[in-house]
Amino acid sequence: MENDELNSLNEEKLFSGLLLLNAKVLGLVLGLVCGVGLFIATNWLVIKGGAHVGQNLKLLGQYFVGYRVSFVGSLIGFVYGFAVGNICGGFLGWLYNKIALLRE
């Protein structure tokens, strides 16, 4: 009987607890997703080829200095994508934790 009460108490604590995010890990994961996504998208367009390769993706060069739709540009884009994703993911994790703690 005592064991059942202990289990139900532990379950109650588990489901009533607050889940906080690790902002550093979220930043790392989002940075990798953004960086790899930009790397793959750029190289896909380079392999595809054509008369006007990546007209829309080429516009990222306005924000990311040195970025072009080329293989070297995809490496530069990976670095920029990782940096922007890392910063945004870290900020989102931090913001989520602050809001979650306020609601508690």
VOZA-488916 format. One line per 4 residues: for each residue x, y, z of N, C-alpha, C. Coordinates in Angstrom, 2 decimals, decimal comma. Each point is the difference from the previous one (the first is absolute). Last residue first. Example, Ala and Ser with C-alpha at 12.3 -4.5 7.8 and 13.67 -1.06 7.14 Angstrom:
! VOZA-488916
12,85:-2,25:7,08:0,82:1,19:0,06:-0,77:1,09:0,73  0,29:-5,72:-0,07:-0,89:1,19:0,00:0,90:1,20:0,00 .
END
This chain:
! VOZA-488916
4,63:30,06:-13,56:-0,06:-0,95:1,12:-0,52:0,62:1,26  0,90:2,32:-4,23:-1,33:-0,62:0,10:-0,11:-0,92:1,20  4,13:2,15:-1,09:-0,98:1,00:0,40:-1,38:-0,62:0,21  3,51:-2,68:-1,68:0,20:0,29:1,42:-0,97:1,05:0,51 .
-0,02:-1,06:-4,60:-0,45:-1,16:0,76:0,15:0,24:1,51  1,66:3,24:-3,00:-1,46:0,00:0,00:-0,54:-1,16:0,83  4,67:0,24:-0,57:-0,47:1,16:0,77:-1,52:0,02:0,08  2,01:-3,31:-2,71:0,25:-0,26:1,42:-0,50:1,15:0,87 .
-0,19:0,52:-4,70:-0,95:-1,02:0,45:0,16:-0,26:1,49  3,15:2,85:-2,02:-1,31:0,64:0,11:-1,06:-0,98:0,49  4,32:-1,67:-0,90:0,04:0,89:1,15:-1,37:0,65:0,23  0,52:-2,63:-3,84:0,06:-0,83:1,20:-0,01:0,85:1,26 .
0,24:2,23:-4,14:-1,31:-0,62:0,18:-0,06:-0,88:1,24  4,16:1,93:-1,19:-0,94:1,02:0,45:-1,38:-0,60:0,24  3,30:-2,78:-1,82:0,33:0,34:1,37:-0,95:1,03:0,58  -0,45:-1,10:-4,55:-0,39:-1,13:0,85:0,30:0,27:1,47 .
1,43:3,19:-3,22:-1,48:-0,04:0,10:-0,47:-1,12:0,92  4,64:0,30:-0,88:-0,45:1,18:0,74:-1,51:-0,03:0,19  1,87:-3,36:-2,67:0,45:-0,14:1,39:-0,49:1,16:0,85  -0,78:0,11:-4,66:-0,83:-1,00:0,66:0,37:-0,18:1,46 .
2,69:2,84:-2,62:-1,34:0,59:0,16:-0,93:-0,97:0,72  4,34:-1,58:-1,02:0,06:1,12:0,94:-1,38:0,59:0,26  0,46:-3,41:-3,26:0,22:-0,52:1,34:-0,01:1,12:1,03  -0,28:1,21:-4,50:-1,23:-0,66:0,43:0,13:-0,57:1,40 .
3,85:1,89:-2,00:-0,99:1,03:0,32:-1,30:-0,63:0,50  3,31:-2,95:-1,46:0,48:0,71:1,19:-1,01:1,07:0,42  -0,85:-2,34:-3,97:-0,13:-0,88:1,15:0,41:0,71:1,28  0,66:2,21:-4,10:-1,41:-0,01:0,41:-0,24:-0,90:1,19 .
4,24:-0,01:-2,00:-0,20:1,28:0,69:-1,44:0,10:0,52  0,94:-3,68:-2,61:0,76:-0,11:1,26:-0,15:1,28:0,82  -1,85:-0,05:-4,29:-0,79:-0,87:0,88:0,71:-0,21:1,34  2,15:2,44:-3,44:-1,08:0,77:0,61:-0,86:-0,83:0,92 .
3,29:-2,11:-2,55:0,65:0,79:1,05:-1,04:0,85:0,72  -1,57:-2,39:-3,68:0,39:-0,91:1,07:0,67:0,75:1,15  -3,52:2,81:-2,62:1,12:-0,80:-0,47:0,39:-0,94:1,14  -3,02:4,37:-0,44:-0,52:-1,33:-0,32:1,11:-0,75:-0,72 .
1,10:3,77:3,74:-0,41:-0,11:-1,40:-0,57:-1,39:-0,21  1,96:3,59:4,25:-0,83:-1,13:-0,43:-0,34:0,13:-1,48  2,48:3,28:2,70:0,80:-1,08:-0,56:-0,81:-1,18:-0,50  -2,18:3,08:3,64:1,14:0,46:-0,80:0,81:-1,20:-0,47 .
-5,20:0,42:1,31:1,15:-0,81:0,37:1,17:0,36:-0,92  -4,02:2,30:-0,67:0,10:-0,05:1,46:1,24:-0,74:0,47  -1,01:0,48:-4,64:-0,21:1,36:0,50:0,18:0,06:1,53  0,07:-4,12:-2,43:1,28:0,69:-0,04:-0,11:1,45:0,45 .
-3,77:-2,87:-0,66:0,59:-0,10:1,33:1,36:0,67:0,07  -2,48:-0,53:-4,10:-0,29:1,22:0,76:0,54:-0,06:1,43  0,08:-3,70:-3,11:1,11:0,94:-0,21:-0,19:1,28:0,82  -3,35:-3,36:-0,36:0,99:-0,31:1,03:1,20:0,95:-0,10 .
-3,39:0,34:-3,29:-0,51:0,39:1,32:1,02:-0,24:1,10  1,10:-1,31:-4,44:-0,24:1,45:0,04:-0,47:0,45:1,38  2,09:-4,46:-2,04:-0,30:0,52:1,33:-0,20:1,49:0,09  1,77:-1,50:-4,56:0,08:-0,88:1,16:-0,30:0,76:1,27 .
-0,79:0,40:-5,36:-0,09:0,91:1,14:-0,06:-0,84:1,28  0,74:-2,37:-4,02:0,37:1,36:-0,42:0,04:0,97:1,17  0,91:-5,17:1,08:-0,99:0,74:-0,77:0,50:1,39:-0,33  0,80:-4,29:4,02:0,50:0,86:-1,07:-1,11:0,77:-0,69 .
0,57:-3,66:3,69:-1,09:0,12:-0,98:0,42:0,84:-1,19  2,90:-0,37:3,71:-0,02:-1,25:-0,77:-1,06:0,06:-1,10  0,21:3,62:2,95:1,25:-0,05:-0,77:0,02:-1,25:-0,87  -3,57:0,53:3,02:-0,12:0,92:-1,13:1,26:0,01:-0,87 .
0,06:-2,56:3,92:-1,03:-0,55:-0,88:-0,14:0,89:-1,25  2,77:1,46:3,49:0,64:-1,01:-0,83:-1,00:-0,67:-0,94  -1,66:3,19:3,06:0,95:0,64:-0,92:0,62:-1,03:-0,93  -2,88:-1,54:3,42:-0,75:0,76:-1,01:0,93:0,63:-1,02 .
1,94:-2,26:3,69:-0,63:-0,93:-0,94:-0,75:0,76:-1,10  1,93:2,57:3,46:1,06:-0,71:-0,72:-0,61:-0,92:-1,07  -2,90:2,14:3,01:0,52:0,96:-0,98:1,10:-0,64:-0,86  -1,75:-2,62:3,50:-1,05:0,30:-0,97:0,48:0,95:-1,09 .
2,80:-0,96:3,68:-0,04:-1,13:-0,94:-1,07:0,25:-1,06  0,30:3,24:3,39:1,24:-0,06:-0,76:-0,01:-1,11:-1,04  -3,67:0,41:3,01:0,06:1,13:-0,94:1,24:-0,06:-0,87  -0,43:-3,26:3,38:-1,08:-0,17:-0,98:0,05:1,13:-1,04 .
2,98:0,23:3,65:0,37:-1,07:-0,93:-1,06:-0,19:-1,08  -0,93:3,10:3,41:1,13:0,46:-0,82:0,43:-1,05:-1,01  -3,25:-1,13:3,19:-0,57:0,89:-1,00:1,09:0,57:-0,92  1,43:-2,68:3,59:-0,80:-0,79:-0,95:-0,58:0,88:-1,09 .
2,40:2,10:3,50:0,88:-0,85:-0,79:-0,78:-0,77:-1,06  -2,43:2,61:3,09:0,76:0,84:-0,92:0,91:-0,82:-0,90  -2,30:-2,22:3,42:-0,95:0,44:-1,02:0,70:0,88:-1,03  2,51:-1,29:3,71:-0,24:-1,15:-0,89:-0,97:0,38:-1,11 .
0,82:3,21:3,30:1,22:-0,24:-0,77:-0,18:-1,15:-0,99  -3,47:1,10:3,08:0,10:0,99:-1,07:1,25:-0,23:-0,86  -3,18:-3,29:2,84:1,41:0,36:0,05:0,26:0,90:-1,20  -4,87:-0,52:2,56:0,86:-0,36:-1,12:1,44:0,37:0,29 .
-4,27:-1,45:3,42:0,80:1,11:-0,52:0,89:-0,51:-1,12  -4,70:-1,53:2,81:1,03:-0,43:-0,92:0,71:1,24:-0,55  -2,90:-1,23:4,70:0,21:0,95:-1,09:1,16:-0,48:-0,85  -3,69:-2,92:3,26:1,28:0,70:-0,09:0,08:0,88:-1,23 .
-3,51:-3,17:1,36:-0,22:1,38:0,40:1,28:0,84:-0,11  -0,13:-4,70:-1,00:-0,91:0,67:-0,92:-0,28:1,45:0,40  2,88:-2,73:2,71:0,50:-0,03:-1,37:-0,89:0,81:-0,93  -1,25:-0,66:4,52:1,11:0,94:-0,11:0,50:0,08:-1,44 .
-3,26:-3,20:0,90:-0,58:1,34:0,17:1,08:1,07:-0,14  1,31:-4,50:0,03:-0,66:0,34:-1,26:-0,59:1,40:0,05  1,86:-1,72:3,95:1,05:0,27:-0,98:-0,59:0,38:-1,35  -2,96:-1,37:3,35:0,58:1,28:0,37:1,09:0,40:-0,99 .
-1,93:-4,24:-0,42:-0,96:1,02:-0,43:0,52:1,40:0,34  2,59:-3,67:1,43:-0,01:0,09:-1,46:-0,95:1,08:-0,49  0,09:-0,96:4,61:1,26:0,64:-0,41:0,05:0,17:-1,51  -3,57:-2,39:1,85:-0,13:1,41:0,34:1,24:0,78:-0,44 .
0,05:-4,67:-0,48:-0,94:0,60:-0,95:-0,17:1,49:0,26  2,61:-2,51:3,03:0,70:0,13:-1,28:-0,90:0,65:-1,06  -1,77:-1,15:4,24:0,88:1,16:0,12:0,74:0,27:-1,32  -2,68:-3,85:0,39:-0,83:1,20:0,00:0,87:1,25:0,00 .
END
